Amino acid sequence: MIYCKRVYDEASDSDGKRVLVDRLWPRGIRKEDLRMDAWCKDASPSTPLRQWYHQDMTQQDEFRTRYLAELNAHPEHCHELFDYARQGDLTLLYAARDPVFNHALVLADYLRSRLL
């Protein structure tokens, strides 16, 4: 299974592999305090896309379309994530405030759709 969890939430043994999927290090967390197995910066939205979205966060559909286009253009950025997901549970860690729509959820859908 692929899960998504905020980096600020408590780690759990049921998380499986825990991978940070943000391009920037999350605020307020020391590197030695975050329980994670890997940091896949390249699987996160590009800096221009992230900056564009933060200008108008109501553009969720367009963000999803553009982010999926980036992932499709560079599937190699997700190889490590696919490997983890094939081995067992995978939790994508993100710092975004919105638990209903964020890039980690889009990435999780992308991974699930290609693991079938």
N, C-alpha and C positions, 0 to 999 in steps of 0.2 A: 504494500500500500504506500501511497505517497500522501504525506500530510504537509500542512503549512502551519507555521507557528511563529509568533513574534519572538524576537530575541530576548525580550524582556520577561517572557513567561518562563515559568519553572521548567527545567529539563526533566524528562521522564525516561525511565528505562525502556518504555514502549515506543520511544521515538525512533529507534533504530539508528541508522546513520544520520547525523545532524550536519547539514551543509548550509553555510551562510551564502545567500544568493543576492546580496547587495553589492553594488560597485564600491560604495563608500562604507567605511567602518561605522557601525552604529554609535550614536552619541551616548555618553554616559556609561559605557561598558568598557572595562579594561580587557585587553586581549586575553590575559591569563584567567579572567573570570568567566569567559563564555565557553561553555562546553560544546565543542563542535569537532567534527572529523575533517572538514575541509572548508575552503572558501573558494567558491566558483564565481569570481568577479565577471568573467567573460560571458556567463550565462544570464547576467542581469541586463536590463535595458542599457543601450549606449548612453553616454553622457548627453549628447544632443537630444535624444528622445526623452530622457528623464527630465531635462531642463524644460523642454517643450511642454510636457505633461504638467509640470508643476506651475506653469503659467496659467493653465485653465484645467483644473482637475475634473471638470464636468465632461470632458472629451473621452470618456472611458471606452466607447466603441472604437474610436479612431486610434486610441492608444493601443488597444488590444490588437487591432489590425497591423499597426506599424511594428509592434513588438514581435508578433508572430512572423512578420516578414523578415525581421532581423534574425530570429531563431532559424527560420528556413534557409536563409542565406548562409548561415554559419552553424550547421548542425554539429560540427566538431566541438563547439563550445559546451555541448551537453553530454559528451561521451562519458565523462566521469559520473555524471548524474544517472545516466542510463545504467552504467555498471552497478552503482549502488542500489538502484531500484530493482535490478534483476536479482540481487543477492538477498533482498529482504526489505524491511520497512525503511523508508526514507522520509526525513522531515526537512523541508526547505525552510530555513530561517530568514526572516525579513524584519526590517525595522519600521516599515510604514505603519501609520496610525490606524488606517482603515482596514479592519479585518474582513470586510465584505467585498472590497475590490482593491487589489494590489497586484503588482507584477508577479509575485510568487504564486498566486492563484492561477494566473495566465500560464506561467511556466509549468505548474503542476498539470494543468489540462493538456499542454503541449506534450509533456513527457508521457502521460497516460495514453494519449491518442496514438503514440508511436510504439508503445510497448505491447500492444495487442497482437 
